[in-house]
Amino acid sequence: MPLWTGWPATRTPGIATTVRQQTRMCTAMRLMATLLLVTPVAGWLGAPLTALRSRAAAASGHRRSHPVLAELDGAEVLGAAALAAANVGGASVLLKRMRDEDRKPALASGRVEAVEDRGTDDGSDEGVDAAVIVVGAGAAGIGFAITLTKTFGLDPSRVLLVEKGDGVGTSFRQWPEEMRFISPSFNSEGWTNSFDLNSVAHGSSPAYELHAQHPSGSQYADYLDDLCGIVQLKKRVKRRCEVLRVEKGPDGAFDVRVRSRKADGAEREDTLRSRYVVWAAGEFQYPREGGDCVGGAELCLHNSRVSSWASLDGDERVVIGGYESGVDAAVNLAKAGKQATVLASTATWNVQTVDPSSELAPYTADRLREVTAEGFSPSPKLLAPLRVQRVERAPEGGFNVVAAWKAADNPLPLPDGLRKPFVTRAESTARWLAEQEGGDAAPFASLGTITPPGAEGSEVVVHTAQPPVLCTGFEGSVASVARNLFAFADEADEAKGCLCGAAMLTDDDESTAVPGVFLVGPSVSHGDLSFCFVYKFRQRFGIVADKICRGLGRDTAAAVAECRKTNMYLDDLSCCVGSCGTC
C-alpha cells in the first residue's frame, strides 16, 4: 500500500492525529534507513548529489525552452524522481522502492533486487516539451498520471497535465451544491482484492480522506488535489491552459495549441510539443444543450449550469430527462420544497438490468423513494414514456414543453423476489382515472406520481413559469474539442448501445484514426461495454501507460504485474459480461 494512504486530507485532531504522527515517524525512520543504504551505493557509483543535480539539469536541457513551461521548470526540486532521472542504478531503485510499502520485506532485509525498467529509453525528450501531455487534470487525468509516473516509473518531469480550469478537479467544483457521487466510497483495502470504488489510485481512498460515503463535487476535488500534491505531480499541472487543437507533425510528434490565461485575465496562445497525447478532459464541462438535443433548448437551463437547486427561482420546475441527472434534479428540487415534473423517454425508475450503468443507482432509487413516500410534499411527478419535441414561450408567459407519448414500455424483466417495480404505468394510470372519475384514489396515495394515459403519438403540453431544466447528458470533450483525433461509431456499426457515437479505440485505448493519441476516463467504450464509473475506467490506466512506456523503449513487465495485482490492468473484457453487466 503506497505511503499516502496514511495521510488524510482532513486534519482531524485526537486519535487520527496520533495515527498520522506514528505513520509519519515510521515513514521518516524508513527514509533514514533507506538513505543510509543509498549513500554508499551512490558513492560506489561515483555519483554524489552534486553530480546528480548536474545530470538532472543536463537531462532537462534536452527539452525545448518554453515560456508556457517556465513556471513549471523553475519550480522543479531534486527529489526521488530527479534521482531516478539521473539513472544512478541501484540508488534510484532503492528510492523508488522506498515509497512502496508492499516491498517492506525487501527493505527490512537490506536487499533490493536491482530492476532496470528503463530499457532503451534515454529520457532526453529532445525537441519536445514533454514525452506525454495529458489533457485534463480531473479524476482520469490525475489517476492516469499517477499510474504512469508512480507505477510505471516515468519521471514526472516528462509528463505535463494541461487543465483549462483554475486547478485540479475544476469540473467537480462546478457540480450543483447538492450533487453527490452515486457510487459509494468505503475503505475496503487490505480486506478484499479491490479498493474504494471512487479511488483513482491504489492505496488512496476518498472515504478515508474525506470520511464521506457519497462525496460532493468539491470534496472529491479536494481529494484529487491532495493526492496530486502527495505524489508530487502538482508542479506538472499547467492551470488555466485550454487546448485549442492537436495536430500530428511530420516528425511524428504532436503540436498541442493552447491558450493560457493568467490570473489577471491576460491571454496568450502557444504550441506545446509531445511524443504522446492522452485525452482525459472528461464530459461535465461540455453539456448537451444545443438544438440537436431538443427544439428550443436555448430557452432551457442545463443541469450542469445549476449552482444549487435550492437557490433556483420559483417553486416549480419541469425536468427534461429521467436518467441519473434527471432523477437527481427531481429529488433535490423536492427536498428544496419545489414541485418537479419529470418528462422521461423511459421509466428509468422501473428499469432493472445487470448493467449498473443502465439502471438507476441504488443511492438514487433510495432518495427517489424518500421524496415519493406517503406524506412527503411536494412529491415529484414522473411522466413516461414521453418524447419531448420542443420548448416554446407561452403566450401567457412562461414556457410550454410539448411532448408526445411513445409506445408503452415493454414489460420489464423484474423477477419474483424482493425487487419490485417502483411505479408501474398501470398503477399510476389507475390512480389518475380514480381521481378524474371521483373514485377512491387512496390505494395509490403512496405512488407519488400521476401519469395520464395517452395514445401513442398524442401530444402532452406541460406549462411552467420557469425555464425548463435540461438533464440530457453531455456531448463530452472528445466530440466537442477532439473530433479530429478520433473516428466515431454510428448506427451502422455492429455494436449498439453505449458504443453508438463513441470514439473508436484499439485494444490499448489508442485512437484508430491518429496513432499516439489515447483516451482515458468515462468516455471509453468497447463494444457495448461502458467505462463510465471511476472503478471501471481506472482499470484501463495501466493498459495505456503500458503502451506508451513500451513505445518509449521501457521495460514494463514489473509495472504490469503490479497493476494486475491491484486490479488496475483490465485487458480481458470477457469478465465484464453476463452476471456482472459491464466493467
VEXGUDO-586151 format. One line per 8 residues: number of its first residue (from 1); their letters; for each residue z, y, x of C-alpha. Coordinates in nm, 2 decimals. Example, Ala and Ser with C-alpha at 12.3 -4.5 7.8 and 13.67 -1.06 7.14 Angstrom:
2
1	AS	0.78,-0.45,1.23 ~ 0.71,-0.11,1.37;
END
This chain:
583
1	MPLWTGWP	0.00,0.00,0.00 ~ -0.10,0.34,0.16 ~ 0.17,0.58,0.26 ~ 0.10,0.83,-0.01 ~ 0.24,0.61,-0.29 ~ 0.59,0.73,-0.20 ~ 0.52,1.10,-0.22 ~ 0.53,1.22,-0.58;
9	ATRTPGIA	0.36,1.54,-0.68 ~ 0.66,1.64,-0.89 ~ 0.96,1.74,-0.69 ~ 1.24,1.56,-0.88 ~ 1.59,1.61,-0.74 ~ 1.85,1.34,-0.72 ~ 1.76,0.97,-0.68 ~ 1.39,1.04,-0.64;
17	TTVRQQTR	1.46,1.29,-0.36 ~ 1.67,1.03,-0.18 ~ 1.39,0.77,-0.21 ~ 1.14,1.02,-0.09 ~ 1.36,1.12,0.21 ~ 1.41,0.75,0.30 ~ 1.03,0.70,0.27 ~ 0.96,0.99,0.50;
25	MCTAMRLM	1.22,0.87,0.75 ~ 1.06,0.53,0.76 ~ 0.72,0.69,0.80 ~ 0.85,0.91,1.08 ~ 1.00,0.61,1.26 ~ 0.68,0.42,1.22 ~ 0.48,0.72,1.35 ~ 0.71,0.75,1.66;
33	ATLLLVTP	0.69,0.38,1.73 ~ 0.31,0.39,1.70 ~ 0.28,0.69,1.92 ~ 0.48,0.51,2.19 ~ 0.22,0.24,2.17 ~ -0.07,0.48,2.16 ~ 0.03,0.69,2.46 ~ 0.00,0.42,2.73;
41	VAGWLGAP	-0.32,0.29,2.57 ~ -0.47,0.64,2.57 ~ -0.37,0.68,2.94 ~ -0.51,0.34,3.03 ~ -0.84,0.45,2.88 ~ -0.83,0.78,3.08 ~ -0.84,0.99,2.76 ~ -0.54,1.23,2.74;
49	LTALRSRA	-0.51,1.46,2.44 ~ -0.70,1.74,2.62 ~ -0.99,1.51,2.67 ~ -0.98,1.40,2.31 ~ -0.99,1.77,2.20 ~ -1.29,1.82,2.42 ~ -1.47,1.52,2.28 ~ -1.40,1.62,1.93;
57	AAASGHRR	-1.53,1.97,1.99 ~ -1.84,1.83,2.15 ~ -1.90,1.60,1.86 ~ -1.87,1.89,1.61 ~ -2.11,2.08,1.82 ~ -2.39,1.84,1.73 ~ -2.38,1.96,1.37 ~ -2.55,2.28,1.28;
65	SHPVLAEL	-2.35,2.60,1.28 ~ -2.35,2.73,0.93 ~ -2.18,3.03,0.76 ~ -2.10,2.83,0.45 ~ -1.90,2.58,0.66 ~ -1.73,2.84,0.88 ~ -1.41,2.84,0.68 ~ -1.40,2.46,0.69;
73	DGAEVLGA	-1.48,2.42,1.06 ~ -1.23,2.69,1.15 ~ -0.96,2.51,0.97 ~ -1.00,2.17,1.14 ~ -0.70,2.02,1.31 ~ -0.67,1.74,1.56 ~ -0.51,1.45,1.37 ~ -0.57,1.08,1.33;
81	AALAAANV	-0.92,1.15,1.20 ~ -1.01,1.36,1.50 ~ -0.88,1.09,1.74 ~ -1.09,0.84,1.56 ~ -1.39,1.06,1.60 ~ -1.33,1.07,1.98 ~ -1.38,0.70,1.99 ~ -1.09,0.60,2.20;
89	GGASVLLK	-1.09,0.23,2.11 ~ -0.75,0.08,2.07 ~ -0.57,0.41,2.02 ~ -0.78,0.51,1.72 ~ -0.74,0.16,1.58 ~ -0.36,0.19,1.61 ~ -0.35,0.53,1.45 ~ -0.58,0.42,1.17;
97	RMRDEDRK	-0.37,0.10,1.10 ~ -0.05,0.30,1.12 ~ -0.15,0.46,0.79 ~ -0.17,0.13,0.60 ~ 0.15,-0.04,0.50 ~ -0.05,-0.36,0.43 ~ -0.07,-0.41,0.80 ~ 0.30,-0.36,0.88;
105	PALASGRV	0.35,-0.71,1.03 ~ 0.09,-0.63,1.30 ~ 0.26,-0.31,1.38 ~ 0.60,-0.47,1.39 ~ 0.49,-0.72,1.64 ~ 0.33,-0.45,1.86 ~ -0.01,-0.63,1.85 ~ -0.30,-0.49,1.65;
113	EAVEDRGT	-0.63,-0.67,1.65 ~ -0.90,-0.45,1.81 ~ -1.16,-0.39,1.54 ~ -1.46,-0.18,1.62 ~ -1.62,-0.06,1.29 ~ -1.85,0.20,1.44 ~ -2.13,-0.04,1.53 ~ -2.43,0.17,1.64;
121	DDGSDEGV	-2.30,0.49,1.47 ~ -2.26,0.76,1.73 ~ -2.11,1.01,1.49 ~ -2.32,1.30,1.60 ~ -2.49,1.40,1.27 ~ -2.73,1.61,1.48 ~ -2.94,1.85,1.28 ~ -2.73,1.83,0.96;
129	DAAVIVVG	-2.42,1.99,0.83 ~ -2.26,1.66,0.72 ~ -2.35,1.29,0.71 ~ -2.26,1.28,0.34 ~ -2.25,1.56,0.08 ~ -2.05,1.47,-0.23 ~ -2.14,1.69,-0.53 ~ -1.82,1.74,-0.73;
137	AGAAGIGF	-1.45,1.73,-0.65 ~ -1.32,1.56,-0.96 ~ -1.20,1.21,-1.02 ~ -1.52,1.05,-0.90 ~ -1.58,1.28,-0.60 ~ -1.23,1.27,-0.47 ~ -1.19,0.89,-0.53 ~ -1.52,0.81,-0.36;
145	AITLTKTF	-1.44,1.04,-0.06 ~ -1.11,0.86,-0.01 ~ -1.28,0.52,-0.01 ~ -1.54,0.64,0.23 ~ -1.30,0.80,0.48 ~ -0.98,0.60,0.45 ~ -1.11,0.25,0.37 ~ -1.45,0.26,0.54;
153	GLDPSRVL	-1.32,0.48,0.83 ~ -1.59,0.76,0.82 ~ -1.43,1.07,0.98 ~ -1.36,1.33,0.71 ~ -1.53,1.60,0.93 ~ -1.86,1.41,0.85 ~ -1.81,1.44,0.47 ~ -1.84,1.76,0.27;
161	LVEKGDGV	-1.75,1.80,-0.10 ~ -1.90,2.09,-0.29 ~ -1.73,2.19,-0.61 ~ -1.86,2.47,-0.84 ~ -1.52,2.53,-0.99 ~ -1.22,2.71,-0.84 ~ -1.06,2.39,-0.70 ~ -1.02,2.02,-0.71;
169	GTSFRQWP	-1.02,1.88,-1.07 ~ -1.16,2.20,-1.23 ~ -1.31,2.01,-1.52 ~ -0.98,1.86,-1.61 ~ -0.82,2.21,-1.62 ~ -1.08,2.31,-1.88 ~ -0.96,2.05,-2.13 ~ -0.81,2.17,-2.46;
177	EEMRFISP	-0.44,2.21,-2.41 ~ -0.36,1.92,-2.64 ~ -0.61,1.67,-2.50 ~ -0.47,1.36,-2.32 ~ -0.61,1.06,-2.13 ~ -0.67,0.78,-2.38 ~ -0.62,0.51,-2.12 ~ -0.25,0.46,-2.04;
185	SFNSEGWT	-0.11,0.51,-1.69 ~ 0.15,0.27,-1.56 ~ 0.25,0.20,-1.21 ~ 0.20,-0.18,-1.20 ~ 0.11,-0.21,-0.83 ~ 0.30,-0.48,-0.65 ~ 0.35,-0.69,-0.96 ~ -0.01,-0.75,-1.06;
193	NSFDLNSV	-0.35,-0.78,-0.89 ~ -0.45,-0.45,-1.04 ~ -0.30,-0.10,-1.04 ~ -0.28,0.22,-1.26 ~ -0.58,0.24,-1.48 ~ -0.62,0.61,-1.42 ~ -0.58,0.60,-1.04 ~ -0.88,0.68,-0.82;
201	AHGSSPAY	-0.74,0.53,-0.51 ~ -0.54,0.21,-0.45 ~ -0.18,0.30,-0.36 ~ -0.17,0.60,-0.58 ~ -0.05,0.62,-0.94 ~ -0.07,0.92,-1.19 ~ 0.21,0.75,-1.38 ~ 0.43,0.76,-1.07;
209	ELHAQHPS	0.32,1.11,-0.96 ~ 0.34,1.27,-1.30 ~ 0.58,1.04,-1.49 ~ 0.33,1.06,-1.78 ~ 0.17,0.77,-1.96 ~ -0.12,0.98,-2.11 ~ -0.16,1.28,-1.87 ~ -0.30,1.61,-1.98;
217	GSQYADYL	-0.61,1.75,-1.80 ~ -0.40,2.00,-1.60 ~ -0.16,1.72,-1.50 ~ -0.44,1.50,-1.38 ~ -0.59,1.78,-1.19 ~ -0.26,1.83,-1.01 ~ -0.26,1.45,-0.92 ~ -0.61,1.48,-0.77;
225	DDLCGIVQ	-0.52,1.79,-0.58 ~ -0.20,1.65,-0.44 ~ -0.38,1.32,-0.35 ~ -0.66,1.52,-0.18 ~ -0.40,1.70,0.03 ~ -0.21,1.39,0.13 ~ -0.53,1.22,0.26 ~ -0.63,1.53,0.45;
233	LKKRVKRR	-0.95,1.60,0.25 ~ -0.87,1.94,0.12 ~ -1.03,2.12,0.41 ~ -1.35,1.93,0.34 ~ -1.38,2.07,-0.02 ~ -1.61,2.38,-0.05 ~ -1.49,2.55,-0.37 ~ -1.69,2.78,-0.59;
241	CEVLRVEK	-2.01,2.63,-0.45 ~ -2.27,2.54,-0.71 ~ -2.56,2.30,-0.63 ~ -2.88,2.46,-0.75 ~ -3.12,2.18,-0.63 ~ -3.15,1.89,-0.39 ~ -3.48,1.80,-0.21 ~ -3.55,1.54,0.05;
249	GPDGAFDV	-3.72,1.68,0.36 ~ -4.00,1.52,0.57 ~ -3.74,1.40,0.82 ~ -3.55,1.20,0.56 ~ -3.26,1.45,0.54 ~ -3.16,1.63,0.23 ~ -3.17,2.01,0.17 ~ -2.90,2.10,-0.07;
257	RVRSRKAD	-2.95,2.45,-0.20 ~ -2.62,2.60,-0.31 ~ -2.48,2.93,-0.45 ~ -2.14,3.02,-0.31 ~ -1.92,3.26,-0.50 ~ -1.63,3.44,-0.33 ~ -1.30,3.52,-0.50 ~ -1.42,3.88,-0.55;
265	GAEREDTL	-1.74,3.76,-0.73 ~ -1.98,3.82,-0.45 ~ -2.25,3.55,-0.43 ~ -2.49,3.42,-0.17 ~ -2.73,3.13,-0.15 ~ -2.76,2.89,0.14 ~ -2.91,2.55,0.22 ~ -2.69,2.27,0.35;
273	RSRYVVWA	-2.83,1.95,0.51 ~ -2.71,1.60,0.49 ~ -2.82,1.24,0.55 ~ -2.70,1.12,0.21 ~ -2.61,1.28,-0.12 ~ -2.36,1.13,-0.36 ~ -2.37,1.28,-0.71 ~ -2.02,1.30,-0.86;
281	AGEFQYPR	-2.04,1.61,-1.08 ~ -1.94,1.43,-1.40 ~ -2.01,1.54,-1.76 ~ -1.75,1.77,-1.91 ~ -1.89,2.09,-1.77 ~ -2.23,2.00,-1.93 ~ -2.18,1.97,-2.31 ~ -2.44,1.86,-2.55;
289	EGGDCVGG	-2.47,2.16,-2.77 ~ -2.84,2.26,-2.79 ~ -3.09,2.24,-3.08 ~ -3.17,1.87,-2.99 ~ -2.81,1.80,-3.09 ~ -2.82,1.94,-3.44 ~ -3.01,2.22,-3.61 ~ -2.81,2.54,-3.60;
297	AELCLHNS	-2.59,2.42,-3.31 ~ -2.58,2.78,-3.18 ~ -2.36,2.86,-3.48 ~ -2.10,2.60,-3.38 ~ -1.83,2.56,-3.12 ~ -1.83,2.26,-2.88 ~ -1.50,2.09,-2.84 ~ -1.52,2.14,-2.46;
305	RVSSWASL	-1.51,2.52,-2.53 ~ -1.17,2.50,-2.71 ~ -0.87,2.61,-2.50 ~ -0.62,2.50,-2.77 ~ -0.67,2.36,-3.12 ~ -0.35,2.53,-3.24 ~ -0.49,2.88,-3.14 ~ -0.82,2.85,-3.33;
313	DGDERVVI	-0.87,3.10,-3.61 ~ -0.84,2.99,-3.97 ~ -0.66,2.70,-4.15 ~ -0.95,2.45,-4.17 ~ -1.24,2.32,-3.96 ~ -1.54,2.09,-4.01 ~ -1.58,1.85,-3.72 ~ -1.93,1.70,-3.65;
321	GGYESGVD	-1.89,1.37,-3.48 ~ -1.65,1.09,-3.52 ~ -1.60,0.91,-3.19 ~ -1.31,0.98,-2.95 ~ -1.36,1.35,-2.92 ~ -1.41,1.40,-3.29 ~ -1.11,1.20,-3.39 ~ -0.90,1.37,-3.12;
329	AAVNLAKA	-1.01,1.71,-3.27 ~ -0.91,1.60,-3.62 ~ -0.57,1.47,-3.51 ~ -0.49,1.79,-3.31 ~ -0.61,2.01,-3.59 ~ -0.40,1.82,-3.84 ~ -0.09,1.85,-3.62 ~ -0.16,2.22,-3.59;
337	GKQATVLA	-0.15,2.25,-3.97 ~ -0.52,2.29,-4.01 ~ -0.74,2.09,-4.26 ~ -1.00,1.89,-4.07 ~ -1.31,1.73,-4.24 ~ -1.49,1.49,-4.01 ~ -1.86,1.41,-4.06 ~ -1.94,1.10,-3.87;
345	STATWNVQ	-2.25,0.89,-3.84 ~ -2.04,0.58,-3.81 ~ -1.69,0.50,-3.95 ~ -1.56,0.45,-3.59 ~ -1.21,0.41,-3.72 ~ -1.31,0.08,-3.86 ~ -1.52,-0.05,-3.56 ~ -1.38,-0.34,-3.37;
353	TVDPSSEL	-1.57,-0.47,-3.06 ~ -1.47,-0.65,-2.74 ~ -1.61,-0.34,-2.55 ~ -1.33,-0.08,-2.51 ~ -1.60,0.18,-2.46 ~ -1.75,0.15,-2.81 ~ -1.44,0.15,-3.03 ~ -1.16,0.39,-3.07;
361	APYTADRL	-0.89,0.36,-2.81 ~ -0.55,0.22,-2.94 ~ -0.40,0.55,-2.84 ~ -0.65,0.74,-3.06 ~ -0.61,0.50,-3.35 ~ -0.23,0.53,-3.34 ~ -0.25,0.90,-3.36 ~ -0.50,0.89,-3.65;
369	REVTAEGF	-0.27,0.66,-3.84 ~ 0.01,0.91,-3.79 ~ -0.18,1.20,-3.95 ~ -0.33,0.99,-4.23 ~ 0.01,0.83,-4.33 ~ 0.16,0.89,-4.67 ~ 0.35,1.22,-4.67 ~ 0.16,1.38,-4.38;
377	SPSPKLLA	-0.02,1.71,-4.47 ~ -0.28,1.83,-4.42 ~ -0.44,1.49,-4.37 ~ -0.79,1.48,-4.22 ~ -1.08,1.39,-4.45 ~ -1.31,1.12,-4.29 ~ -1.67,1.11,-4.43 ~ -1.90,0.84,-4.30;
385	PLRVQRVE	-2.17,0.73,-4.26 ~ -2.35,1.07,-4.26 ~ -2.62,1.22,-4.05 ~ -2.57,1.59,-4.00 ~ -2.91,1.76,-4.04 ~ -2.83,2.13,-3.99 ~ -2.58,2.41,-3.99 ~ -2.66,2.73,-4.18;
393	RAPEGGFN	-2.49,3.06,-4.25 ~ -2.38,3.06,-4.61 ~ -2.48,3.35,-4.84 ~ -2.12,3.40,-4.95 ~ -2.00,3.40,-4.59 ~ -1.90,3.12,-4.35 ~ -2.12,2.82,-4.29 ~ -2.28,2.53,-4.47;
401	VVAAWKAA	-2.31,2.19,-4.30 ~ -2.59,1.99,-4.45 ~ -2.58,1.61,-4.41 ~ -2.74,1.31,-4.56 ~ -2.59,0.98,-4.65 ~ -2.70,0.69,-4.43 ~ -2.73,0.33,-4.54 ~ -2.39,0.17,-4.60;
409	DNPLPLPD	-2.23,0.03,-4.28 ~ -2.28,-0.34,-4.23 ~ -1.96,-0.55,-4.28 ~ -1.76,-0.51,-3.96 ~ -1.65,-0.82,-3.76 ~ -1.28,-0.78,-3.83 ~ -1.13,-1.13,-3.80 ~ -0.84,-1.25,-4.01;
417	GLRKPFVT	-0.51,-1.17,-3.85 ~ -0.31,-0.86,-3.76 ~ -0.60,-0.62,-3.72 ~ -0.72,-0.47,-4.05 ~ -0.98,-0.21,-4.14 ~ -0.84,0.14,-4.10 ~ -1.00,0.27,-4.42 ~ -1.28,0.08,-4.60;
425	RAESTARW	-1.56,0.26,-4.78 ~ -1.48,0.06,-5.09 ~ -1.11,0.17,-5.09 ~ -1.19,0.54,-5.03 ~ -1.46,0.53,-5.29 ~ -1.23,0.37,-5.54 ~ -0.97,0.64,-5.48 ~ -1.23,0.91,-5.53;
433	LAEQEGGD	-1.35,0.76,-5.85 ~ -1.00,0.72,-5.98 ~ -0.93,1.09,-5.91 ~ -1.26,1.20,-6.07 ~ -1.20,1.00,-6.38 ~ -0.84,1.09,-6.42 ~ -0.72,0.74,-6.33 ~ -0.44,0.63,-6.12;
441	AAPFASLG	-0.51,0.71,-5.75 ~ -0.16,0.62,-5.64 ~ -0.25,0.28,-5.49 ~ -0.48,0.47,-5.25 ~ -0.25,0.75,-5.16 ~ -0.19,0.62,-4.80 ~ -0.56,0.63,-4.71 ~ -0.55,1.00,-4.63;
449	TITPPGAE	-0.93,1.04,-4.69 ~ -1.18,1.08,-4.97 ~ -1.54,0.96,-4.91 ~ -1.76,1.04,-5.21 ~ -2.02,0.77,-5.28 ~ -2.38,0.87,-5.23 ~ -2.72,0.71,-5.24 ~ -2.89,0.67,-4.90;
457	GSEVVVHT	-3.08,0.99,-4.82 ~ -2.89,1.21,-5.07 ~ -2.76,1.53,-4.93 ~ -2.40,1.65,-4.89 ~ -2.32,2.01,-4.83 ~ -1.98,2.09,-4.68 ~ -1.87,2.46,-4.67 ~ -1.64,2.60,-4.40;
465	AQPPVLCT	-1.53,2.96,-4.33 ~ -1.51,2.89,-3.96 ~ -1.78,2.78,-3.70 ~ -1.80,2.40,-3.72 ~ -1.68,2.21,-3.42 ~ -1.94,2.00,-3.23 ~ -1.80,1.67,-3.10 ~ -2.14,1.55,-3.00;
473	GFEGSVAS	-2.07,1.44,-2.64 ~ -2.21,1.56,-2.32 ~ -2.55,1.59,-2.17 ~ -2.39,1.54,-1.83 ~ -2.46,1.69,-1.48 ~ -2.73,1.43,-1.39 ~ -2.96,1.52,-1.68 ~ -2.88,1.89,-1.66;
481	VARNLFAF	-2.90,1.96,-1.29 ~ -3.02,1.65,-1.10 ~ -3.31,1.53,-1.32 ~ -3.55,1.55,-1.02 ~ -3.34,1.30,-0.83 ~ -3.34,1.01,-1.08 ~ -3.56,0.81,-1.31 ~ -3.43,0.77,-1.66;
489	ADEADEAK	-3.43,0.49,-1.91 ~ -3.58,0.54,-2.25 ~ -3.60,0.34,-2.57 ~ -3.89,0.14,-2.44 ~ -3.66,-0.02,-2.19 ~ -3.53,-0.37,-2.25 ~ -3.17,-0.28,-2.23 ~ -3.04,-0.06,-2.51;
497	GCLCGAAM	-2.71,0.09,-2.59 ~ -2.55,0.28,-2.30 ~ -2.85,0.25,-2.08 ~ -3.08,0.44,-2.31 ~ -3.14,0.77,-2.14 ~ -2.92,0.68,-1.84 ~ -3.01,0.72,-1.48 ~ -3.18,0.42,-1.33;
505	LTDDDEST	-2.99,0.27,-1.04 ~ -3.02,-0.01,-0.79 ~ -2.76,-0.27,-0.74 ~ -2.59,-0.03,-0.49 ~ -2.59,0.26,-0.74 ~ -2.87,0.43,-0.55 ~ -3.14,0.63,-0.73 ~ -3.45,0.42,-0.79;
513	AVPGVFLV	-3.65,0.75,-0.76 ~ -3.50,0.91,-0.44 ~ -3.35,0.67,-0.19 ~ -3.05,0.82,-0.02 ~ -2.91,0.97,-0.34 ~ -2.62,0.78,-0.51 ~ -2.44,0.82,-0.84 ~ -2.07,0.76,-0.89;
521	GPSVSHGD	-1.85,0.83,-1.19 ~ -1.87,0.79,-1.57 ~ -2.25,0.83,-1.58 ~ -2.30,0.50,-1.41 ~ -2.46,0.23,-1.63 ~ -2.61,-0.11,-1.56 ~ -2.79,-0.27,-1.85 ~ -2.56,-0.24,-2.14;
529	LSFCFVYK	-2.26,-0.21,-1.92 ~ -2.10,0.14,-1.92 ~ -1.86,0.25,-1.64 ~ -1.72,0.54,-1.84 ~ -1.35,0.50,-1.77 ~ -1.18,0.56,-1.43 ~ -1.07,0.20,-1.40 ~ -1.43,0.10,-1.44;
537	FRQRFGIV	-1.62,0.34,-1.22 ~ -1.37,0.33,-0.93 ~ -1.46,-0.03,-0.87 ~ -1.81,0.09,-0.76 ~ -1.69,0.33,-0.49 ~ -1.69,0.06,-0.23 ~ -2.04,-0.05,-0.32 ~ -2.18,0.30,-0.25;
545	ADKICRGL	-1.96,0.35,0.06 ~ -2.07,0.01,0.20 ~ -2.44,0.10,0.16 ~ -2.40,0.44,0.32 ~ -2.19,0.32,0.61 ~ -2.43,0.04,0.68 ~ -2.71,0.30,0.68 ~ -2.52,0.49,0.94;
553	GRDTAAAV	-2.51,0.18,1.16 ~ -2.14,0.10,1.09 ~ -1.98,-0.24,1.06 ~ -1.84,-0.26,0.71 ~ -1.71,-0.62,0.69 ~ -1.34,-0.54,0.72 ~ -1.37,-0.25,0.48 ~ -1.55,-0.46,0.22;
561	AECRKTNM	-1.28,-0.73,0.25 ~ -1.01,-0.47,0.20 ~ -1.19,-0.33,-0.11 ~ -1.22,-0.68,-0.26 ~ -0.85,-0.74,-0.20 ~ -0.76,-0.43,-0.40 ~ -1.02,-0.48,-0.68 ~ -1.23,-0.19,-0.56;
569	YLDDLSCC	-1.56,-0.37,-0.49 ~ -1.72,-0.49,-0.81 ~ -2.05,-0.64,-0.73 ~ -2.05,-0.93,-0.97 ~ -2.11,-0.78,-1.31 ~ -2.11,-1.12,-1.49 ~ -1.73,-1.08,-1.52 ~ -1.78,-0.78,-1.74;
577	VGSCGTC	-1.94,-0.95,-2.04 ~ -1.81,-1.19,-2.30 ~ -1.44,-1.17,-2.39 ~ -1.36,-0.86,-2.19 ~ -1.65,-0.64,-2.30 ~ -1.78,-0.40,-2.04 ~ -1.63,-0.35,-1.69;
END
